[in-house]
Amino acid sequence: MLINHVDEQLATVKCEIAPPSSAVPLRRLFASYIQQSLPQNYLALDVEHHPFTQGAPNNPNLPVPADDDILATRHCHSDFDRYTLVTSHSAVEQFFRWKSKMRERPVLPLAGTILQAETHGFDRQRRPFQPRYPVDPLPESTLAHLRATARQSFPQFSKLLNGSRTFSLLLDEELSPSEGTGYARTFSCRIVTIDGKPTSGNIPTKLCIKLFDDSVGSVPSPTECFFLAMWSSNFYTAEDMIQNEINTYLRLEHAWGSLVPQFYGAHYVSWI
């Protein structure tokens, strides 16, 4: 659209519409008109901001749960009501008393433990993630490097695992770093059974697994923030961390089995 004349007294604009250049896709023109009619920052999807959790206020007639009740019924961050933590300083103080008790527990030696897993159990409880934009075509030099650094692949094992309902694995050496927030422990491991049947054939002899437990993960003190909503933006759950892992792997799917390890999914596990 070309503006030819502006009459300030009559508040009119004379213009002409020229055919769009082939260099400007029509969808881009449509998007600009749509964005003009939307509130400011409506499409700023990647702008970081502090979320303000909303919800119904708690009934003031209900008694505040005792610390013993909290210790008996809370096992992870997602067991706590996010809205209450944003609106109640006393609830935050109780959360940190719970956190202190959780961090006092001795670290269980899990090497040598057999885990029972529900295949893709985490994925079934969450909405599947899809990258917002497709990956641009990679340069041939990058593709050549990915081929040159390719690791051994196990397509039959991937198909068998993805089609299963359960599997079990044996934890070997713990690989967890001594530093960090403590939201996860990492182990090398081996698949023992899939759907109750012993594994055989061409399968990986060593895998890596991360076990997420946010009960001992470090959380910043509210005194470091100006208000609870800001503190809440740094309050992560194990589910948040796992979803971040999944999102990262899906964005890098083109490099699986090469520069990036092969990703075999997110599962629910328990040990016996």
C-alpha positions as MATLAB code, in Angstrom:
seq = 'MLINHVDEQLATVKCEIAPPSSAVPLRRLFASYIQQSLPQNYLALDVEHHPFTQGAPNNPNLPVPADDDILATRHCHSDFDRYTLVTSHSAVEQFFRWKSKMRERPVLPLAGTILQAETHGFDRQRRPFQPRYPVDPLPESTLAHLRATARQSFPQFSKLLNGSRTFSLLLDEELSPSEGTGYARTFSCRIVTIDGKPTSGNIPTKLCIKLFDDSVGSVPSPTECFFLAMWSSNFYTAEDMIQNEINTYLRLEHAWGSLVPQFYGAHYVSWI';
ca = [
       0.000    0.000    0.000;
       1.459    3.361   -1.089;
       0.389    6.651    0.563;
       0.178    9.402   -2.054;
      -1.323   12.308   -0.089;
      -2.371   13.153    3.478;
      -4.968   15.915    4.096;
      -4.454   16.882    7.720;
      -7.471   19.206    7.859;
      -9.923   16.650    6.533;
      -8.025   13.803    8.222;
      -8.044   11.773    5.020;
      -5.381    9.738    3.298;
      -5.190    9.014   -0.402;
      -3.365    5.853   -1.276;
      -3.057    3.167   -3.886;
      -2.624   -0.573   -3.511;
       0.198   -2.088   -5.500;
       0.523   -5.829   -6.191;
       2.807   -7.439   -3.630;
       6.323   -8.235   -4.703;
       7.181  -11.896   -5.139;
       9.852  -11.299   -2.513;
       7.150  -10.623    0.120;
       4.943  -13.687    0.716;
       1.243  -12.923    0.923;
       1.071  -14.638    4.310;
       3.470  -12.038    5.684;
       1.137   -9.241    4.603;
      -1.823  -11.022    6.203;
       0.172  -11.514    9.401;
       1.011   -7.805    9.596;
      -2.673   -6.823    9.296;
      -3.658   -9.375   11.939;
      -0.949   -8.197   14.305;
      -2.044   -4.572   13.900;
      -5.497   -5.431   15.246;
      -4.235   -7.424   18.257;
      -3.235   -6.034   21.657;
       0.379   -4.992   22.111;
       2.791   -7.912   22.603;
       0.011  -10.433   21.861;
       2.276  -12.283   19.455;
       5.489  -11.768   21.441;
       5.548  -15.460   22.333;
       9.227  -15.568   23.230;
       9.269  -12.573   25.602;
      10.154  -13.712   29.109;
       7.995  -12.366   31.899;
       7.021  -13.272   35.419;
       3.822  -15.354   35.404;
       1.065  -14.229   37.711;
      -0.692  -17.362   38.888;
      -4.443  -16.969   39.223;
      -6.958  -19.000   41.136;
      -9.719  -18.993   43.733;
      -8.666  -17.790   47.194;
      -8.578  -20.385   49.912;
     -11.469  -20.491   52.338;
     -10.269  -18.514   55.402;
     -12.408  -20.743   57.640;
     -10.355  -23.811   56.749;
      -7.505  -24.480   59.176;
      -3.954  -24.246   57.868;
      -2.531  -27.781   57.504;
      -0.014  -28.757   60.165;
       3.622  -29.412   59.229;
       3.143  -33.095   60.046;
       0.279  -33.271   57.543;
       2.424  -31.587   54.905;
       5.299  -34.024   55.493;
       2.919  -36.989   55.244;
       1.140  -35.897   52.068;
       3.679  -33.894   50.026;
       6.351  -35.761   48.094;
       7.272  -33.362   45.292;
       6.849  -29.733   44.213;
       3.718  -30.418   42.175;
       1.951  -31.569   45.375;
       1.915  -27.923   46.510;
      -0.719  -25.482   45.296;
       1.052  -22.904   43.132;
      -1.533  -20.180   43.739;
      -1.196  -20.505   47.514;
       2.581  -20.191   47.265;
       2.170  -16.943   45.334;
      -0.352  -15.409   47.741;
       0.680  -16.664   51.179;
       4.015  -16.016   52.879;
       3.132  -18.500   55.622;
       2.575  -21.206   52.980;
       5.990  -20.457   51.489;
       7.610  -20.688   54.932;
       5.903  -24.051   55.439;
       7.123  -25.184   52.009;
      10.712  -24.412   53.015;
      10.308  -26.308   56.273;
       9.158  -29.272   54.179;
      12.064  -28.714   51.804;
      14.530  -28.732   54.699;
      13.184  -32.081   55.909;
      13.401  -33.551   52.411;
      17.025  -32.457   52.008;
      17.939  -34.003   55.361;
      17.048  -37.485   54.131;
      20.017  -39.741   53.357;
      20.768  -40.247   49.672;
      19.731  -43.767   48.691;
      22.419  -45.778   46.845;
      20.504  -46.879   43.764;
      23.301  -48.541   41.777;
      22.359  -52.191   41.293;
      18.620  -51.439   41.605;
      16.096  -52.763   39.087;
      13.538  -50.189   37.944;
      10.106  -51.048   36.609;
       8.951  -48.585   33.952;
       5.731  -47.683   32.177;
       6.829  -47.008   28.602;
       6.330  -43.344   27.639;
       4.314  -42.944   30.833;
       5.239  -39.278   31.135;
       4.294  -38.513   27.543;
       0.800  -39.919   28.052;
       0.099  -37.356   30.772;
       1.295  -34.305   28.834;
       0.330  -32.600   25.609;
       2.843  -33.575   22.895;
       5.346  -30.834   22.107;
       5.817  -29.626   18.562;
       8.587  -27.162   17.636;
       7.090  -23.837   16.568;
       9.208  -23.525   13.437;
      10.624  -26.193   11.117;
      14.372  -26.700   11.097;
      16.030  -24.887    8.210;
      17.817  -27.158    5.730;
      21.256  -27.995    7.092;
      24.367  -27.240    5.018;
      25.897  -30.246    3.332;
      29.058  -29.795    5.412;
      26.972  -30.148    8.603;
      25.177  -33.222    7.271;
      28.523  -34.742    6.349;
      29.797  -34.129    9.887;
      26.677  -35.760   11.357;
      27.214  -38.803    9.157;
      30.891  -38.950   10.080;
      30.125  -38.887   13.817;
      27.183  -41.299   13.672;
      27.045  -43.898   16.415;
      25.751  -47.437   16.182;
      21.984  -47.440   15.667;
      19.416  -49.881   17.026;
      16.250  -49.412   14.923;
      14.702  -52.754   15.888;
      15.237  -52.027   19.579;
      13.653  -48.555   19.201;
      10.624  -50.073   17.477;
      10.290  -52.792   20.126;
      10.585  -50.315   23.010;
       8.165  -47.782   21.494;
       5.579  -50.503   20.943;
       5.824  -51.884   24.482;
       3.766  -51.135   27.578;
       6.389  -51.811   30.249;
      10.073  -52.573   30.602;
      12.628  -53.023   33.363;
      16.209  -51.846   33.588;
      19.184  -52.333   35.870;
      21.013  -49.254   37.173;
      24.795  -49.515   36.957;
      27.175  -46.656   37.743;
      25.889  -43.318   39.039;
      27.033  -40.396   36.881;
      25.428  -37.522   38.798;
      27.674  -34.440   39.098;
      28.386  -33.215   42.613;
      27.340  -29.657   41.722;
      23.998  -28.512   40.341;
      20.480  -28.026   41.658;
      19.933  -31.685   42.523;
      16.729  -32.107   40.517;
      17.928  -35.338   38.908;
      20.328  -38.248   39.340;
      21.969  -39.812   36.299;
      22.967  -43.467   35.879;
      24.297  -45.766   33.223;
      21.902  -48.689   32.850;
      20.906  -51.784   30.885;
      17.488  -52.922   29.664;
      16.579  -56.242   31.333;
      13.067  -57.032   30.059;
      10.509  -55.539   27.666;
       6.889  -56.452   28.354;
       8.152  -59.072   30.779;
      10.354  -60.860   28.234;
      14.176  -60.911   28.515;
      15.889  -58.771   25.910;
      17.966  -60.368   23.188;
      19.402  -59.582   19.792;
      20.872  -56.291   18.635;
      20.179  -53.991   21.607;
      22.297  -51.306   23.329;
      24.591  -52.754   25.984;
      24.682  -49.457   27.903;
      22.134  -46.666   28.149;
      21.864  -43.521   30.262;
      18.865  -42.543   32.395;
      18.023  -39.417   34.405;
      15.776  -39.877   37.435;
      14.028  -36.641   38.393;
      13.141  -35.866   42.015;
      12.577  -32.203   42.836;
      12.090  -32.774   46.587;
      15.824  -32.223   47.143;
      16.318  -29.656   44.374;
      17.505  -26.217   45.465;
      14.988  -23.358   45.378;
      15.990  -19.683   45.850;
      14.806  -17.909   48.969;
      11.870  -15.492   48.564;
      13.997  -12.836   50.275;
      16.048  -12.664   47.068;
      12.975  -11.454   45.137;
      10.795   -8.378   45.408;
       7.473  -10.252   45.527;
       6.194  -13.819   45.587;
       5.134  -13.844   41.930;
       8.752  -13.192   40.947;
       9.909  -15.940   43.304;
       7.322  -18.274   41.808;
       8.881  -17.858   38.350;
      11.949  -19.696   39.736;
       9.856  -22.433   41.341;
      10.325  -25.450   39.083;
       8.807  -28.895   39.279;
      10.292  -32.172   38.132;
       7.636  -32.174   35.405;
       8.946  -28.804   34.185;
      12.483  -30.156   34.019;
      11.477  -33.315   32.173;
       9.458  -31.325   29.647;
      12.488  -29.089   29.035;
      14.559  -32.193   28.305;
      11.940  -33.515   25.880;
      11.624  -30.164   24.111;
      15.392  -29.881   23.678;
      15.742  -33.395   22.280;
      12.858  -32.878   19.847;
      14.458  -29.695   18.530;
      17.683  -31.629   17.956;
      16.123  -34.755   16.494;
      18.119  -34.329   13.285;
      21.316  -34.962   15.291;
      20.162  -38.011   17.290;
      22.626  -40.858   17.206;
      25.438  -38.531   16.184;
      26.374  -35.351   18.040;
      23.327  -35.860   20.265;
      22.568  -39.188   21.983;
      19.616  -41.199   20.724;
      16.518  -40.221   22.712;
      14.308  -43.093   23.888;
      11.559  -41.086   25.578;
      10.307  -40.117   29.042;
       8.847  -42.867   31.229;
       7.362  -43.427   34.700;
       9.602  -45.621   36.848;
       9.468  -47.307   40.241;
      11.966  -49.551   41.947;
      11.725  -52.778   43.893;
];
